[in-house]
Amino acid sequence: MAEIAFLKRAKISEAQQYMLLAVLGASLVLGVGVALIMKFVSQISFNATVIAEEEKAIVTYSNTIKNIGICKKPAGAIYTDDELKKCSPNSIEASEVPGTLRYNILNNLAANESLNSVPRESTSSCINPATSKSYTYDELETIYAEAADADSTEKLMAASELIQNCSALRIIPDSLPKFRNEEALLSSLNKIFLISGWEPMSISPSGTSGASGFGTNLNTMSVRLSVEADAGTTKNVLDNIEHSIREFNIDRATIEWGSNNTIVLQAQATAYYVDPSILTESNKTLGQGGKK
């Protein structure tokens, strides 16, 4: 009996060992399976993030091209490869891209009669040799259309430069230059004095400049000016400074009576210029596990 009981216990112990090994094997398989599933889920999530960022970049590029007016509007939401390959910016007229930056600049701003009311007579390149007068916008537009029809990149670039310099577009650099230029600043003030009927006594930069505080790329230049004239001439000077297309802010001024019923005006003014704006590309690095 004792031997039979011992054999039964041995068989039970052996069965328990097999059961334990089976449980361990199943646990190992389950652990490996869970690890693989987690890895696959992580890879799927990472790939989905990469695809989403790629789609976002494609949409951003497509919207930039569409909003600027480099190419005609795409048939769908974004440009296809074929549409981009067929796109030729120099052969597209502004009328073909309505509502874009290109259209607004060429058809609204450049053709604005009020902004173009003062001809650029001081620039010889803006004189039409056929009429000996400054180009009208209609004449400039005709030159541009003829250059586009000729399918000549060189002629089209020359026509675009002519529009930039001889149309109302010139008010952009005139009103807010893209770099510090004290000579141009003093020249503008000198012209204001001359058209006001006053030979300037003194115009000089103060030597100070800096950020304006109104924007990240708006900078200031300070200038000192002096006027000694009758009341009417002094008023003309101040009126013309106020109506100048270039902004002059009078920061400090003193007015005194001079000799022979003249008024002596001493003033410190601030003019502005802006840093060039450029289109920059941004890179984004993605990593698994949410690391970027």
PASEBA-1860 file (N, C-alpha, C; in nm, 3 decimals):
! residues 292
1> MAEIAFLK> 0.082/-0.122/0.000/0.000/0.000/0.000/0.085/0.126/0.000 ~ 0.190/0.121/0.078/0.278/0.238/0.087/0.342/0.265/-0.047 ~ 0.375/0.150/-0.120/0.439/0.169/-0.250/0.340/0.229/-0.351 ~ 0.216/0.184/-0.343/0.113/0.236/-0.434/0.090/0.385/-0.406 ~ 0.082/0.423/-0.280/0.063/0.564/-0.244/0.179/0.649/-0.291 ~ 0.299/0.593/-0.283/0.418/0.668/-0.327/0.414/0.691/-0.478 ~ 0.372/0.585/-0.551/0.363/0.599/-0.698/0.258/0.703/-0.738 ~ 0.145/0.702/-0.665/0.041/0.801/-0.695/0.093/0.943/-0.673
9> RAKISEAQ> 0.164/0.961/-0.560/0.217/1.097/-0.531/0.322/1.137/-0.635 ~ 0.400/1.040/-0.679/0.500/1.070/-0.782/0.434/1.112/-0.912 ~ 0.325/1.040/-0.949/0.254/1.077/-1.072/0.189/1.215/-1.060 ~ 0.133/1.243/-0.939/0.072/1.375/-0.917/0.178/1.484/-0.925 ~ 0.295/1.459/-0.864/0.403/1.557/-0.865/0.452/1.580/-1.008 ~ 0.458/1.470/-1.084/0.502/1.483/-1.224/0.400/1.565/-1.305 ~ 0.271/1.539/-1.278/0.166/1.615/-1.348/0.171/1.762/-1.311 ~ 0.199/1.789/-1.182/0.211/1.930/-1.140/0.329/1.998/-1.210
17> QYMLLAVL> 0.440/1.921/-1.226/0.556/1.979/-1.296/0.520/2.012/-1.441 ~ 0.452/1.918/-1.507/0.409/1.944/-1.645/0.316/2.066/-1.653 ~ 0.225/2.071/-1.553/0.132/2.184/-1.549/0.207/2.315/-1.528 ~ 0.307/2.314/-1.437/0.385/2.434/-1.410/0.462/2.478/-1.534 ~ 0.520/2.377/-1.602/0.594/2.409/-1.725/0.500/2.465/-1.832 ~ 0.378/2.407/-1.840/0.281/2.456/-1.938/0.241/2.599/-1.907 ~ 0.219/2.629/-1.777/0.182/2.765/-1.736/0.296/2.863/-1.768 ~ 0.420/2.819/-1.735/0.535/2.906/-1.765/0.548/2.931/-1.915
25> GASLVLGV> 0.528/2.824/-1.993/0.536/2.839/-2.139/0.429/2.934/-2.191 ~ 0.307/2.916/-2.140/0.197/3.003/-2.183/0.223/3.148/-2.143 ~ 0.278/3.167/-2.021/0.310/3.303/-1.975/0.416/3.367/-2.063 ~ 0.516/3.285/-2.100/0.623/3.337/-2.186/0.568/3.378/-2.322 ~ 0.484/3.291/-2.378/0.423/3.322/-2.508/0.337/3.448/-2.498 ~ 0.258/3.456/-2.388/0.172/3.572/-2.368/0.255/3.700/-2.354 ~ 0.365/3.693/-2.276/0.451/3.811/-2.257/0.512/3.859/-2.387 ~ 0.563/3.761/-2.465/0.621/3.797/-2.595/0.515/3.856/-2.686
33> GVALIMKF> 0.395/3.796/-2.683/0.286/3.847/-2.766/0.248/3.989/-2.730 ~ 0.237/4.015/-2.597/0.202/4.151/-2.551/0.310/4.251/-2.592 ~ 0.439/4.210/-2.577/0.550/4.299/-2.614/0.546/4.331/-2.763 ~ 0.520/4.225/-2.844/0.512/4.248/-2.988/0.395/4.338/-3.024 ~ 0.281/4.315/-2.958/0.163/4.399/-2.984/0.193/4.545/-2.950 ~ 0.257/4.568/-2.834/0.290/4.705/-2.793/0.387/4.769/-2.893 ~ 0.483/4.690/-2.942/0.578/4.742/-3.040/0.505/4.778/-3.170 ~ 0.416/4.688/-3.214/0.342/4.715/-3.337/0.253/4.838/-3.322
41> VSQISFNA> 0.186/4.850/-3.205/0.100/4.966/-3.180/0.183/5.095/-3.181 ~ 0.303/5.089/-3.119/0.391/5.206/-3.116/0.434/5.244/-3.257 ~ 0.470/5.145/-3.338/0.512/5.173/-3.475/0.397/5.229/-3.559 ~ 0.278/5.170/-3.540/0.161/5.220/-3.614/0.131/5.363/-3.575 ~ 0.138/5.393/-3.443/0.113/5.529/-3.396/0.216/5.627/-3.451 ~ 0.345/5.584/-3.452/0.450/5.671/-3.503/0.432/5.697/-3.652 ~ 0.403/5.591/-3.726/0.381/5.607/-3.871/0.261/5.696/-3.899 ~ 0.156/5.681/-3.818/0.038/5.767/-3.835/0.073/5.914/-3.809
49> TVIAEEEK> 0.158/5.938/-3.706/0.201/6.075/-3.676/0.283/6.133/-3.791 ~ 0.375/6.051/-3.847/0.458/6.096/-3.960/0.370/6.129/-4.080 ~ 0.276/6.042/-4.111/0.186/6.065/-4.224/0.103/6.192/-4.204 ~ 0.054/6.213/-4.079/-0.025/6.332/-4.049/0.058/6.459/-4.067 ~ 0.184/6.456/-4.021/0.271/6.573/-4.036/0.305/6.598/-4.183 ~ 0.325/6.489/-4.260/0.351/6.504/-4.403/0.231/6.568/-4.473 ~ 0.112/6.520/-4.439/-0.008/6.577/-4.499/-0.025/6.724/-4.461 ~ 0.008/6.757/-4.335/0.000/6.896/-4.291/0.098/6.984/-4.369
57> AIVTYSNT> 0.221/6.933/-4.391/0.321/7.008/-4.467/0.277/7.027/-4.612 ~ 0.220/6.922/-4.670/0.172/6.930/-4.809/0.062/7.034/-4.821 ~ -0.031/7.034/-4.727/-0.142/7.131/-4.728/-0.088/7.273/-4.711 ~ 0.011/7.290/-4.621/0.068/7.423/-4.599/0.138/7.475/-4.724 ~ 0.219/7.390/-4.787/0.286/7.430/-4.911/0.184/7.462/-5.020 ~ 0.083/7.379/-5.030/-0.018/7.398/-5.133/-0.093/7.529/-5.112 ~ -0.130/7.558/-4.987/-0.201/7.683/-4.957/-0.112/7.805/-4.983 ~ 0.018/7.792/-4.952/0.111/7.903/-4.977/0.118/7.933/-5.126
65> IKNIGICK> 0.134/7.830/-5.207/0.140/7.848/-5.352/0.010/7.909/-5.404 ~ -0.102/7.859/-5.353/-0.233/7.907/-5.399/-0.259/8.051/-5.356 ~ -0.226/8.086/-5.231/-0.255/8.220/-5.180/-0.165/8.326/-5.243 ~ -0.040/8.290/-5.273/0.050/8.387/-5.337/0.013/8.405/-5.483 ~ -0.034/8.300/-5.548/-0.071/8.311/-5.689/0.040/8.266/-5.781 ~ 0.125/8.175/-5.732/0.234/8.123/-5.816/0.178/8.035/-5.927 ~ 0.077/7.957/-5.894/0.013/7.868/-5.991/-0.138/7.892/-5.990 ~ -0.201/7.845/-6.095/-0.347/7.853/-6.099/-0.405/7.766/-5.989
73> KPAGAIYT> -0.529/7.794/-5.952/-0.595/7.721/-5.844/-0.603/7.572/-5.879 ~ -0.571/7.482/-5.783/-0.576/7.338/-5.812/-0.719/7.289/-5.830 ~ -0.731/7.177/-5.898/-0.864/7.120/-5.919/-0.923/7.069/-5.789 ~ -0.837/7.015/-5.701/-0.883/6.966/-5.572/-0.839/7.056/-5.458 ~ -0.828/6.995/-5.340/-0.788/7.072/-5.222/-0.641/7.110/-5.225 ~ -0.557/7.022/-5.283/-0.414/7.047/-5.292/-0.367/7.022/-5.435 ~ -0.247/7.071/-5.465/-0.191/7.053/-5.597/-0.142/6.909/-5.616 ~ -0.166/6.856/-5.733/-0.111/6.725/-5.766/0.027/6.744/-5.827
81> DDELKKCS> 0.102/6.635/-5.839/0.236/6.643/-5.899/0.228/6.694/-6.043 ~ 0.128/6.650/-6.117/0.113/6.693/-6.257/0.084/6.842/-6.265 ~ 0.000/6.893/-6.173/-0.032/7.036/-6.173/0.091/7.120/-6.142 ~ 0.173/7.074/-6.051/0.295/7.148/-6.016/0.396/7.144/-6.131 ~ 0.405/7.030/-6.200/0.497/7.019/-6.313/0.455/7.110/-6.428 ~ 0.325/7.126/-6.448/0.274/7.209/-6.557/0.272/7.358/-6.521 ~ 0.291/7.389/-6.393/0.283/7.529/-6.349/0.404/7.608/-6.396 ~ 0.379/7.722/-6.458/0.486/7.812/-6.503/0.452/7.953/-6.455
89> PNSIEASE> 0.505/7.994/-6.340/0.467/8.124/-6.279/0.485/8.243/-6.373 ~ 0.588/8.242/-6.457/0.614/8.357/-6.544/0.515/8.368/-6.660 ~ 0.442/8.261/-6.687/0.345/8.265/-6.798/0.202/8.286/-6.749 ~ 0.183/8.301/-6.618/0.049/8.320/-6.562/0.021/8.469/-6.546 ~ -0.091/8.514/-6.595/-0.131/8.653/-6.578/-0.210/8.669/-6.448 ~ -0.210/8.790/-6.394/-0.276/8.814/-6.266/-0.425/8.783/-6.271 ~ -0.488/8.806/-6.386/-0.631/8.780/-6.399/-0.666/8.633/-6.386 ~ -0.567/8.545/-6.401/-0.591/8.402/-6.390/-0.584/8.351/-6.247
97> VPGTLRYN> -0.539/8.436/-6.155/-0.530/8.396/-6.014/-0.601/8.500/-5.926 ~ -0.731/8.519/-5.944/-0.804/8.621/-5.867/-0.804/8.591/-5.717 ~ -0.800/8.697/-5.638/-0.805/8.682/-5.493/-0.673/8.649/-5.428 ~ -0.567/8.631/-5.506/-0.437/8.598/-5.451/-0.357/8.725/-5.422 ~ -0.244/8.706/-5.354/-0.156/8.819/-5.326/-0.108/8.883/-5.455 ~ -0.074/8.801/-5.551/-0.028/8.851/-5.681/-0.134/8.936/-5.749 ~ -0.257/8.889/-5.746/-0.367/8.963/-5.808/-0.390/9.096/-5.737 ~ -0.394/9.092/-5.603/-0.420/9.215/-5.527/-0.311/9.319/-5.548
105> ILNNLAAN> -0.186/9.274/-5.559/-0.076/9.368/-5.579/-0.082/9.431/-5.718 ~ -0.100/9.346/-5.821/-0.095/9.397/-5.958/-0.224/9.464/-6.003 ~ -0.339/9.415/-5.957/-0.465/9.470/-6.006/-0.528/9.572/-5.913 ~ -0.493/9.569/-5.785/-0.553/9.664/-5.691/-0.453/9.771/-5.649 ~ -0.342/9.730/-5.593/-0.245/9.827/-5.542/-0.172/9.900/-5.653 ~ -0.116/9.825/-5.749/-0.037/9.888/-5.856/-0.122/9.978/-5.943 ~ -0.251/9.948/-5.957/-0.339/10.027/-6.043/-0.416/10.135/-5.968 ~ -0.388/10.153/-5.839/-0.461/10.252/-5.760/-0.428/10.393/-5.807
113> ESLNSVPR> -0.527/10.465/-5.858/-0.504/10.597/-5.915/-0.463/10.699/-5.810 ~ -0.518/10.686/-5.689/-0.484/10.782/-5.583/-0.338/10.768/-5.543 ~ -0.292/10.643/-5.528/-0.153/10.619/-5.490/-0.057/10.654/-5.602 ~ -0.107/10.649/-5.726/-0.022/10.675/-5.841/-0.041/10.817/-5.894 ~ -0.095/10.905/-5.811/-0.128/11.040/-5.857/-0.006/11.127/-5.881 ~ 0.104/11.095/-5.815/0.227/11.173/-5.833/0.322/11.092/-5.919 ~ 0.347/11.131/-6.045/0.435/11.054/-6.133/0.578/11.048/-6.082 ~ 0.648/10.943/-6.117/0.788/10.929/-6.077/0.875/10.996/-6.183
121> ESTSSCIN> 0.863/11.128/-6.194/0.931/11.200/-6.300/1.082/11.205/-6.279 ~ 1.127/11.185/-6.155/1.269/11.194/-6.128/1.346/11.072/-6.177 ~ 1.275/10.965/-6.215/1.341/10.844/-6.262/1.325/10.833/-6.413 ~ 1.438/10.839/-6.483/1.433/10.840/-6.629/1.374/10.712/-6.686 ~ 1.393/10.600/-6.615/1.340/10.473/-6.666/1.188/10.468/-6.664 ~ 1.125/10.561/-6.592/0.979/10.564/-6.584/0.917/10.659/-6.686 ~ 0.998/10.715/-6.774/0.948/10.803/-6.879/0.925/10.722/-7.006 ~ 0.804/10.729/-7.056/0.770/10.660/-7.180/0.832/10.735/-7.298
129> PATSKSYT> 0.924/10.674/-7.372/0.988/10.746/-7.482/0.892/10.787/-7.592 ~ 0.779/10.719/-7.601/0.681/10.753/-7.705/0.605/10.880/-7.673 ~ 0.584/10.908/-7.542/0.505/11.026/-7.503/0.588/11.131/-7.428 ~ 0.710/11.093/-7.386/0.797/11.180/-7.305/0.733/11.215/-7.171 ~ 0.640/11.132/-7.126/0.575/11.150/-6.996/0.587/11.019/-6.917 ~ 0.555/11.028/-6.788/0.561/10.908/-6.705/0.462/10.803/-6.755 ~ 0.501/10.678/-6.743/0.412/10.569/-6.783/0.283/10.573/-6.702 ~ 0.170/10.552/-6.770/0.045/10.528/-6.698/0.038/10.379/-6.668
137> YDELETIY> -0.052/10.342/-6.577/-0.059/10.200/-6.543/-0.110/10.119/-6.662 ~ -0.198/10.174/-6.742/-0.247/10.103/-6.860/-0.131/10.072/-6.955 ~ -0.038/10.167/-6.969/0.078/10.144/-7.055/0.168/10.034/-6.996 ~ 0.186/10.039/-6.866/0.268/9.937/-6.800/0.204/9.800/-6.814 ~ 0.072/9.795/-6.800/0.000/9.667/-6.811/0.011/9.611/-6.953 ~ 0.008/9.701/-7.052/0.022/9.656/-7.191/0.160/9.596/-7.215 ~ 0.263/9.662/-7.160/0.400/9.611/-7.173/0.411/9.473/-7.108 ~ 0.348/9.457/-6.991/0.353/9.329/-6.920/0.280/9.220/-7.000
145> AEAADADS> 0.163/9.254/-7.055/0.086/9.156/-7.132/0.161/9.114/-7.258 ~ 0.226/9.209/-7.325/0.303/9.177/-7.445/0.422/9.086/-7.411 ~ 0.484/9.112/-7.296/0.596/9.028/-7.253/0.548/8.887/-7.222 ~ 0.429/8.875/-7.160/0.374/8.743/-7.128/0.338/8.667/-7.256 ~ 0.283/8.739/-7.355/0.247/8.675/-7.482/0.371/8.628/-7.559 ~ 0.479/8.703/-7.543/0.602/8.667/-7.613/0.670/8.545/-7.549 ~ 0.621/8.504/-7.432/0.677/8.388/-7.362/0.828/8.404/-7.341 ~ 0.866/8.527/-7.303/1.008/8.557/-7.279/1.026/8.590/-7.131
153> TEKLMAAS> 1.099/8.506/-7.061/1.123/8.530/-6.919/1.197/8.661/-6.897 ~ 1.295/8.691/-6.982/1.373/8.814/-6.968/1.285/8.938/-6.983 ~ 1.199/8.937/-7.086/1.111/9.052/-7.108/1.008/9.064/-6.995 ~ 0.960/8.950/-6.946/0.860/8.952/-6.840/0.921/9.006/-6.710 ~ 1.045/8.969/-6.679/1.112/9.020/-6.561/1.135/9.170/-6.573 ~ 1.171/9.217/-6.692/1.191/9.361/-6.715/1.060/9.437/-6.699 ~ 0.949/9.378/-6.748/0.819/9.442/-6.734/0.775/9.446/-6.588 ~ 0.803/9.338/-6.513/0.769/9.335/-6.371/0.847/9.441/-6.294
161> ELIQNCSA> 0.975/9.458/-6.326/1.057/9.559/-6.260/1.007/9.699/-6.292 ~ 0.960/9.718/-6.416/0.906/9.848/-6.456/0.779/9.880/-6.375 ~ 0.695/9.779/-6.354/0.573/9.798/-6.275/0.608/9.831/-6.129 ~ 0.709/9.763/-6.076/0.751/9.787/-5.938/0.800/9.930/-5.918 ~ 0.876/9.981/-6.014/0.940/10.111/-5.998/0.856/10.227/-6.045 ~ 0.763/10.204/-6.138/0.694/10.315/-6.203/0.543/10.317/-6.179 ~ 0.491/10.224/-6.102/0.348/10.224/-6.070/0.330/10.263/-5.925 ~ 0.207/10.250/-5.876/0.179/10.284/-5.737/0.249/10.191/-5.639
169> LRIIPDSL> 0.307/10.081/-5.687/0.380/9.991/-5.598/0.499/10.059/-5.534 ~ 0.548/10.167/-5.596/0.665/10.236/-5.541/0.637/10.297/-5.405 ~ 0.509/10.316/-5.369/0.478/10.377/-5.240/0.517/10.286/-5.124 ~ 0.532/10.154/-5.150/0.569/10.062/-5.042/0.709/10.093/-4.991 ~ 0.813/10.091/-5.078/0.946/10.128/-5.026/0.958/10.276/-4.992 ~ 0.877/10.361/-5.059/0.883/10.504/-5.027/0.831/10.531/-4.887 ~ 0.725/10.463/-4.848/0.663/10.488/-4.718/0.731/10.414/-4.604 ~ 0.784/10.296/-4.633/0.849/10.216/-4.529/0.966/10.140/-4.590
177> PKFRNEEA> 1.083/10.203/-4.595/1.201/10.137/-4.656/1.237/10.009/-4.583 ~ 1.308/9.922/-4.654/1.344/9.792/-4.595/1.484/9.792/-4.535 ~ 1.550/9.906/-4.530/1.680/9.913/-4.463/1.706/10.057/-4.418 ~ 1.799/10.073/-4.328/1.836/10.204/-4.276/1.911/10.281/-4.383 ~ 1.856/10.398/-4.422/1.919/10.481/-4.525/1.902/10.628/-4.485 ~ 1.999/10.681/-4.415/1.989/10.818/-4.365/1.990/10.919/-4.478 ~ 2.066/10.890/-4.587/2.072/10.984/-4.698/1.934/11.001/-4.762 ~ 1.863/10.888/-4.782/1.728/10.896/-4.841/1.633/10.968/-4.747
185> LLSSLNKI> 1.649/10.946/-4.616/1.564/11.013/-4.518/1.583/11.164/-4.523 ~ 1.707/11.209/-4.525/1.735/11.353/-4.529/1.691/11.412/-4.663 ~ 1.704/11.334/-4.770/1.659/11.381/-4.901/1.508/11.402/-4.903 ~ 1.434/11.311/-4.837/1.289/11.325/-4.830/1.250/11.452/-4.754 ~ 1.317/11.476/-4.642/1.288/11.597/-4.564/1.326/11.722/-4.642 ~ 1.437/11.716/-4.712/1.481/11.832/-4.790/1.379/11.866/-4.898 ~ 1.322/11.763/-4.963/1.220/11.788/-5.065/1.095/11.849/-5.003 ~ 1.058/11.801/-4.883/0.941/11.858/-4.815/0.965/12.007/-4.788
193> FLISGWEP> 1.085/12.041/-4.743/1.117/12.182/-4.718/1.108/12.265/-4.845 ~ 1.162/12.213/-4.955/1.166/12.289/-5.080/1.025/12.313/-5.136 ~ 0.939/12.211/-5.131/0.803/12.231/-5.183/0.720/12.317/-5.089 ~ 0.769/12.336/-4.966/0.701/12.425/-4.872/0.750/12.569/-4.885 ~ 0.847/12.591/-4.975/0.896/12.726/-4.996/1.004/12.767/-4.897 ~ 1.077/12.668/-4.842/1.178/12.701/-4.742/1.311/12.635/-4.776 ~ 1.417/12.717/-4.778/1.551/12.663/-4.797/1.600/12.616/-4.661 ~ 1.621/12.486/-4.640/1.651/12.435/-4.505/1.779/12.492/-4.447
201> MSISPSGT> 1.770/12.527/-4.320/1.888/12.574/-4.247/1.972/12.456/-4.202 ~ 1.905/12.356/-4.147/1.979/12.244/-4.088/1.892/12.119/-4.086 ~ 1.947/12.010/-4.140/1.886/11.878/-4.129/1.999/11.780/-4.099 ~ 1.984/11.701/-3.998/2.090/11.606/-3.966/2.033/11.489/-3.888 ~ 2.090/11.370/-3.909/2.047/11.255/-3.828/2.101/11.271/-3.687 ~ 2.027/11.220/-3.591/2.071/11.232/-3.452/2.167/11.121/-3.412 ~ 2.177/11.020/-3.498/2.268/10.910/-3.469/2.208/10.800/-3.385 ~ 2.083/10.814/-3.347/2.020/10.711/-3.264/1.920/10.632/-3.346
209> SGASGFGT> 1.910/10.505/-3.316/1.813/10.418/-3.382/1.786/10.300/-3.291 ~ 1.685/10.222/-3.327/1.653/10.106/-3.246/1.518/10.049/-3.281 ~ 1.474/9.951/-3.205/1.344/9.890/-3.227/1.234/9.987/-3.189 ~ 1.124/9.982/-3.263/1.016/10.077/-3.241/0.925/10.038/-3.125 ~ 0.915/9.911/-3.095/0.821/9.866/-2.993/0.684/9.835/-3.049 ~ 0.663/9.862/-3.180/0.534/9.835/-3.243/0.532/9.703/-3.319 ~ 0.647/9.643/-3.337/0.653/9.517/-3.410/0.792/9.459/-3.401 ~ 0.804/9.332/-3.434/0.933/9.266/-3.419/1.035/9.312/-3.521
217> NLNTMSVR> 0.992/9.363/-3.637/1.089/9.402/-3.740/1.078/9.549/-3.780 ~ 1.012/9.631/-3.697/0.999/9.773/-3.725/1.102/9.850/-3.643 ~ 1.184/9.930/-3.712/1.293/10.002/-3.648/1.277/10.153/-3.666 ~ 1.349/10.229/-3.586/1.336/10.373/-3.588/1.469/10.440/-3.623 ~ 1.458/10.561/-3.680/1.572/10.649/-3.702/1.531/10.788/-3.654 ~ 1.618/10.854/-3.582/1.589/10.988/-3.532/1.657/11.092/-3.619 ~ 1.593/11.208/-3.633/1.647/11.315/-3.714/1.615/11.450/-3.650 ~ 1.707/11.543/-3.661/1.686/11.679/-3.609/1.662/11.773/-3.726
225> LSVEADAG> 1.570/11.868/-3.706/1.545/11.966/-3.811/1.523/12.103/-3.750 ~ 1.552/12.204/-3.831/1.541/12.342/-3.784/1.482/12.427/-3.895 ~ 1.385/12.510/-3.859/1.319/12.598/-3.954/1.309/12.737/-3.893 ~ 1.346/12.837/-3.970/1.328/12.977/-3.929/1.267/13.052/-4.046 ~ 1.137/13.077/-4.036/1.064/13.139/-4.146/0.941/13.209/-4.090 ~ 0.864/13.270/-4.180/0.740/13.334/-4.136/0.639/13.227/-4.098 ~ 0.530/13.269/-4.036/0.432/13.174/-3.983/0.370/13.087/-4.093 ~ 0.343/13.149/-4.210/0.281/13.074/-4.320/0.372/12.964/-4.372
233> TTKNVLDN> 0.500/12.995/-4.390/0.596/12.896/-4.441/0.616/12.785/-4.339 ~ 0.627/12.821/-4.212/0.644/12.721/-4.107/0.525/12.625/-4.103 ~ 0.405/12.682/-4.120/0.285/12.598/-4.122/0.287/12.506/-4.243 ~ 0.333/12.556/-4.358/0.342/12.472/-4.477/0.437/12.355/-4.454 ~ 0.550/12.382/-4.389/0.646/12.276/-4.360/0.581/12.168/-4.274 ~ 0.514/12.209/-4.167/0.451/12.112/-4.077/0.339/12.036/-4.146 ~ 0.261/12.105/-4.230/0.153/12.038/-4.303/0.208/11.933/-4.400 ~ 0.315/11.970/-4.470/0.372/11.876/-4.566/0.439/11.757/-4.497
241> IEHSIREF> 0.496/11.780/-4.380/0.550/11.668/-4.303/0.436/11.575/-4.260 ~ 0.324/11.636/-4.220/0.209/11.557/-4.175/0.150/11.475/-4.290 ~ 0.150/11.532/-4.413/0.090/11.463/-4.526/0.191/11.381/-4.606 ~ 0.313/11.375/-4.560/0.415/11.297/-4.631/0.378/11.149/-4.628 ~ 0.407/11.079/-4.738/0.377/10.937/-4.744/0.468/10.860/-4.650 ~ 0.584/10.918/-4.619/0.671/10.857/-4.519/0.639/10.916/-4.383 ~ 0.628/10.830/-4.285/0.587/10.873/-4.150/0.700/10.944/-4.078 ~ 0.669/11.065/-4.028/0.760/11.139/-3.942/0.684/11.176/-3.815
249> NIDRATIE> 0.727/11.122/-3.704/0.665/11.156/-3.576/0.751/11.261/-3.506 ~ 0.691/11.376/-3.477/0.761/11.481/-3.404/0.761/11.444/-3.256 ~ 0.877/11.413/-3.202/0.887/11.372/-3.062/0.896/11.493/-2.969 ~ 0.982/11.588/-3.004/1.001/11.709/-2.923/1.016/11.828/-3.017 ~ 0.963/11.942/-2.977/0.974/12.062/-3.060/0.968/12.186/-2.973 ~ 1.043/12.286/-3.012/1.037/12.418/-2.948/1.012/12.522/-3.054 ~ 0.925/12.616/-3.023/0.891/12.724/-3.117/0.915/12.857/-3.046 ~ 0.992/12.943/-3.110/1.025/13.074/-3.053/1.008/13.181/-3.159
257> WGSNNTIV> 0.987/13.303/-3.112/0.983/13.416/-3.203/1.126/13.455/-3.238 ~ 1.152/13.473/-3.369/1.283/13.517/-3.414/1.280/13.662/-3.455 ~ 1.382/13.700/-3.523/1.389/13.839/-3.571/1.302/13.856/-3.695 ~ 1.261/13.980/-3.720/1.180/14.016/-3.838/1.052/13.932/-3.847 ~ 0.987/13.915/-3.731/0.858/13.843/-3.725/0.866/13.700/-3.780 ~ 0.978/13.635/-3.758/0.992/13.495/-3.801/0.968/13.402/-3.682 ~ 0.944/13.277/-3.714/0.927/13.174/-3.613/1.042/13.075/-3.625 ~ 1.105/13.045/-3.513/1.216/12.950/-3.511/1.163/12.817/-3.455
265> LQAQATAY> 1.170/12.714/-3.538/1.123/12.581/-3.499/1.242/12.486/-3.489 ~ 1.260/12.428/-3.374/1.360/12.324/-3.354/1.287/12.196/-3.314 ~ 1.314/12.088/-3.386/1.236/11.966/-3.360/1.323/11.841/-3.370 ~ 1.279/11.740/-3.296/1.339/11.606/-3.302/1.228/11.512/-3.350 ~ 1.254/11.443/-3.462/1.152/11.357/-3.521/1.203/11.213/-3.534 ~ 1.107/11.122/-3.548/1.139/10.980/-3.565/1.080/10.930/-3.696 ~ 1.163/10.865/-3.775/1.118/10.798/-3.897/1.136/10.647/-3.878 ~ 1.081/10.571/-3.971/1.080/10.426/-3.952/1.132/10.353/-4.076
273> YVDPSILT> 1.186/10.236/-4.054/1.220/10.144/-4.161/1.198/10.003/-4.108 ~ 1.184/9.910/-4.200/1.147/9.774/-4.160/1.253/9.675/-4.208 ~ 1.276/9.572/-4.129/1.367/9.466/-4.171/1.303/9.386/-4.284 ~ 1.382/9.339/-4.378/1.325/9.259/-4.488/1.253/9.136/-4.434 ~ 1.140/9.104/-4.497/1.065/8.983/-4.461/1.100/8.873/-4.559 ~ 1.131/8.757/-4.506/1.165/8.644/-4.591/1.081/8.524/-4.553 ~ 1.062/8.437/-4.649/0.986/8.313/-4.626/1.084/8.205/-4.582 ~ 1.065/8.153/-4.464/1.157/8.053/-4.410/1.088/7.918/-4.398
281> ESNKTLGQ> 1.168/7.814/-4.415/1.117/7.679/-4.398/1.150/7.631/-4.256 ~ 1.061/7.552/-4.200/1.083/7.497/-4.066/1.092/7.345/-4.075 ~ 1.180/7.289/-3.994/1.196/7.143/-3.988/1.143/7.090/-3.856 ~ 1.082/6.974/-3.860/1.028/6.913/-3.740/1.073/6.767/-3.735 ~ 1.142/6.732/-3.628/1.193/6.597/-3.612/1.099/6.516/-3.523 ~ 1.058/6.403/-3.571/0.967/6.317/-3.495/1.041/6.194/-3.447 ~ 1.009/6.148/-3.326/1.068/6.027/-3.271/0.962/5.940/-3.207 ~ 0.991/5.814/-3.194/0.893/5.723/-3.134/0.883/5.751/-2.984
289> GGKK> 0.770/5.718/-2.929/0.748/5.739/-2.786/0.714/5.882/-2.753 ~ 0.673/5.962/-2.856/0.632/6.100/-2.829/0.746/6.197/-2.825 ~ 0.873/6.151/-2.848/0.987/6.241/-2.844/0.998/6.313/-2.977 ~ 1.024/6.448/-2.970/1.033/6.529/-3.092/1.156/6.618/-3.083
END
